[in-house]
Amino acid sequence: MSLMLGVGVLAACAANPPPSASSPSPAAISCARVRPAACVGAPPTHALDVRPILERRCFACHANDGPATESHDFSRPETVLAQHDDIAEEVASCSMPPPKSPPLTESEAATLLRWVACGARAQ
């Protein structure tokens, strides 16, 4: 009987963890993207595959007069190339786009992560 009670308490605690300042957001909890270890298939290109995603999903903050443009101007290909590992980490951890924005689709995320795995080339 006490085993059943213990299991019930554990299940209740797991379902309702105490709030914490460092608790991840619900989007981050459901995110389970894995960075590819190797390039598989034809590599995505910056111009045809990556830039359109960045324009749709990132340029509002990371280009033009956006709040993050000064340190991360994604309208400049050289910036994107230089920061490709950071971009992949943000995409894999679902940290970007921020919670107030719609999340990347799995297809968009996979394209960005595969581009980095394939060497993040400008062509």
N, C-alpha and C positions, 0 to 999 in steps of 0.2 A: 504494500500500500504506500509506504513512504517513497519507494522508487517512482511510482506513478505520480505522486505529488511533486517530487523533485523534477521530473521530466516536464510536468505542466508548468512549473515555475520557470524553468529554463526557457521553455518555448514562449512564455509570456514576456520574459525579459528580452529575448531575441527579437520579438515582434515589436516591442516598444522600448527601445534603448533610451537611457536618460539623455536629455538634450546636452549638447556640449558645444563650446565655442569653436572647436576644431572638427565638428561633425561635417562630413562631406555633404554636398547638396544632393537632392534626390537624383538629378541627372547624372552626377558623377558615380553614384552607387550603381545605377543601371548600365553604366558604360563599361564595356569590356573589350575595347579595341586592342588588337595585338599588332605591333609593328612587324612587318614582314622581315625575316632574317636575310632574305635574298631577293633579287630581282627575278620575277617570273613573268614571262611574256614580253611583249613589246613595251619598252619603257614609256610612260606618259611624257609628254613634252610640256615645257613651261608655257609656250605660246598657245598651244591648242587645248591643253587639258587643265593645267594648273591655274594660269591667269584668269580664265573665266570663273573658276570657283572663288578665287580671291576677290575678284571684282564684285561678285554677288554677295559673298559672305563676310568679307574682311575690310573692303575699302571704306566703308562708312566710318571706321575708327582708324584704320591703318593706311590712309591715303588722303590726298587733298588737305583739307583743314581738320581732319579727324583728330580726336584727343590723343591718339597713340602714334601719330605720324612722325613726330620728331625722332623717336628712337626706332620705329618700325614702319618705314614707308614702303609698303608692299607694291606701290605703283612702280617702284624702281626694281627691275629684275636683279640687279646686283645685291640689293638688300635681301630679297627673298632667297637668293642663292647662298648668301653669307649666313642667313639665319635658318637654313633648312632643317637642321637638327632640332632647334627650338620649336619650330613650327610643328614638326612631327610629334614632339613630346606633348605640346598643347593639344593637338588633335587626338593623339592616342589616349590622353588622360581626360578628354572631354572638357578641358578647361576653357577652350575657345571653340566657337564664339561664347561670350559670357551668357549666363542664364537668362538675361532679359531678351536675348536674341534667339531666333529659331536655331536648333542644333543642325549641324551638318547632316546630310543624309549619309547612309552607310556607303553609298556609291562615291559621294564626294570625299568622305574620309579615306576610303580605300584608295582612291586616285592619289590623294596627297601623300599618303603613307607609302604607296608603291613608288611614287616619283622619288621620294627620298631614298628608299631601298635600292632603287636603280641608279643612284648616283646624282640625283638632283641636277640634271643638266639643263642648260639654258635652251638647247635646241629641241 
